[in-house]
Amino acid sequence: MEETRNGLRSAMLQRRSALSPSICLAWSRLIQTKTLELPQYLAARSVALYRAIQNEVETRAIMDHALRQKKKVFCPKLSGEEPAVFVQISSEEDFRPGPLGMAEPSGDTRLSQADCVGLIVIVPGVLFDCQGNRLGRGGGWYDRALQWFDDRGVFVGLGYEFQVIDRVPAQSWDEKVHYVITESRVIDCGITPQRIAR
């Protein structure tokens, strides 16, 4: 199965890397607008999200909106930690260059168990399906980070429509998402979040 997963991942990464910056920007705007309209986002008190690299769907508009709305915002920080931790940011100035070529928070205030009440987690992916399965860049570090939440919060995968396939070959450790948002639609994956904003 891993050979199949690696083949799918490689083909999709090549396809995504071939996108023009203007297409990525246009589609990312549509996807972020849909995310900002999601009831689960509007109700969230805390937002955990990634910083886009390698033609991933951008999240800057979501981050900016969440900060303006006084939501707590957290981004992943690697720095040799296993798994990655989510650290609070308060502005665009709170980032520094990190491993894997992505910016990461410069602070140390980690997302706590209390922050998981009313939490939405914006998740990157290379492939998604309508059942909530996702395939990441490889290495599994984001899956391990998501496992820490232990079913708290709502997981929302962002991807372009061509990244949604009929079935992602999932492994037992792969963390599912509750929603997938593309430039064309919002997919409810039919998974009931265990603990969400009340």
C-alpha positions in Angstrom: 0.0 0.0 0.0 2.8 2.4 0.8 4.1 2.1 -2.8 0.6 3.1 -4.0 0.5 6.0 -1.6 3.9 7.3 -2.6 3.0 7.1 -6.3 -0.2 9.0 -5.8 1.6 11.6 -3.6 4.4 12.1 -6.1 2.0 12.5 -9.1 -0.2 15.0 -7.2 2.7 17.0 -5.9 4.0 17.3 -9.5 0.6 18.4 -10.7 0.2 20.9 -7.9 3.7 22.3 -8.5 2.9 23.0 -12.1 0.1 25.4 -11.2 0.8 29.1 -12.0 1.0 31.5 -9.0 -2.1 33.4 -10.4 -4.2 30.2 -10.4 -3.1 29.3 -6.9 -3.9 32.7 -5.6 -7.4 32.8 -7.3 -8.4 29.3 -6.1 -6.9 30.0 -2.6 -9.1 33.1 -2.3 -12.2 31.1 -3.1 -11.3 28.4 -0.7 -10.5 30.8 2.1 -13.8 32.7 1.6 -15.7 29.4 1.9 -13.7 28.6 5.1 -14.5 32.0 6.6 -18.2 31.3 6.0 -18.2 27.9 7.6 -20.4 27.9 10.8 -17.7 25.9 12.6 -15.2 28.6 11.9 -17.5 31.4 12.9 -18.2 29.7 16.2 -14.6 28.8 16.9 -12.7 30.6 19.7 -9.3 29.2 18.6 -7.9 28.5 15.1 -4.9 26.3 14.4 -3.6 26.6 10.8 -0.6 25.9 8.6 1.5 28.3 6.6 1.4 27.4 2.9 4.4 26.2 1.0 4.9 24.6 -2.5 1.6 25.8 -4.0 -0.5 24.6 -1.1 -3.8 26.5 -0.5 -3.0 29.8 1.2 -4.2 30.5 4.7 -3.2 34.1 5.2 -6.7 35.6 4.8 -8.0 33.1 7.4 -5.2 34.0 9.8 -5.7 37.7 9.3 -9.5 37.4 9.8 -9.2 35.3 12.9 -6.8 37.8 14.5 -9.1 40.7 13.7 -12.0 38.7 15.3 -9.9 38.2 18.5 -9.7 34.5 18.1 -6.6 32.8 19.4 -4.4 31.7 16.4 -1.9 28.9 16.5 0.6 27.6 13.9 2.8 24.5 13.9 6.3 24.6 15.2 8.8 21.8 14.5 12.2 22.7 16.0 13.1 19.1 16.5 10.0 18.4 18.6 8.2 15.2 18.0 5.3 15.7 17.2 5.1 19.3 16.1 3.4 21.6 18.6 1.0 24.5 17.8 2.2 27.8 19.1 0.2 31.0 19.4 0.9 34.0 17.2 -0.6 37.5 17.3 0.7 39.0 14.0 2.6 38.3 10.8 5.7 39.4 12.6 5.6 36.4 15.0 7.2 34.1 12.4 10.8 33.0 11.6 12.3 30.7 9.0 11.9 27.1 10.1 12.8 23.6 8.9 11.2 22.2 5.7 11.2 25.7 4.2 8.2 27.0 6.0 7.8 29.9 8.5 7.1 28.9 12.0 6.1 30.8 15.2 9.0 32.4 17.1 7.1 32.3 20.5 6.6 29.6 23.0 2.9 29.8 24.1 1.6 26.4 23.1 -2.0 25.5 22.4 -3.4 24.1 25.7 -6.2 21.6 26.5 -8.4 24.6 27.3 -7.8 26.1 23.9 -9.3 22.9 22.4 -12.8 24.0 23.5 -14.2 25.7 20.4 -11.2 24.9 18.2 -11.0 24.6 14.4 -7.9 23.1 12.8 -7.1 24.0 9.2 -5.2 21.0 7.7 -3.0 20.8 4.6 -3.0 17.8 2.4 -1.8 16.4 -0.9 -4.9 14.2 -1.5 -8.3 14.0 0.1 -11.5 11.9 -0.4 -15.1 12.6 0.5 -14.8 10.2 3.5 -12.4 12.5 5.2 -9.2 10.5 4.4 -6.1 12.6 3.6 -2.6 12.0 2.4 0.0 14.5 3.5 3.5 15.2 2.2 4.9 12.1 3.9 6.6 11.5 7.2 3.4 11.6 9.2 4.3 14.6 11.4 1.0 16.4 10.8 -1.0 13.2 11.6 1.0 12.9 14.9 0.3 16.5 15.7 -3.4 16.0 15.0 -3.5 12.9 17.2 -2.7 15.2 20.2 -6.1 16.8 19.9 -7.7 13.4 20.7 -11.0 14.2 18.8 -11.3 17.7 20.2 -12.1 20.4 17.6 -13.1 20.3 14.0 -10.6 19.4 11.3 -10.9 21.1 8.0 -8.8 20.1 5.0 -8.0 22.6 2.3 -7.2 21.5 -1.2 -7.9 22.2 -4.8 -10.7 20.3 -6.5 -8.3 18.1 -8.5 -6.8 16.9 -5.2 -10.0 15.2 -4.2 -10.1 11.6 -5.5 -12.5 8.7 -5.1 -10.6 6.9 -2.4 -7.3 7.8 -0.6 -5.5 4.6 0.5 -5.5 5.3 4.2 -3.4 3.7 7.0 -4.5 3.2 10.5 -2.5 6.2 11.8 -3.9 8.6 9.3 -6.1 11.3 10.9 -9.4 12.1 9.1 -10.8 15.5 8.5 -14.5 16.5 9.1 -14.7 18.8 6.1 -12.8 19.3 2.9 -13.0 22.7 1.2 -12.0 23.3 -2.4 -12.6 26.2 -4.8 -15.8 24.4 -6.0 -17.4 23.1 -2.8 -17.5 22.3 0.9 -17.5 18.6 1.5 -19.1 17.3 4.7 -17.2 14.0 5.3 -20.0 12.7 7.6 -17.7 12.4 10.6 -19.2 13.8 13.8 -16.7 15.8 15.8 -16.6 14.5 19.4 -16.1 17.8 21.1 -16.8 21.1 19.4 -17.8 24.6 20.4 -20.9 24.7 22.5 
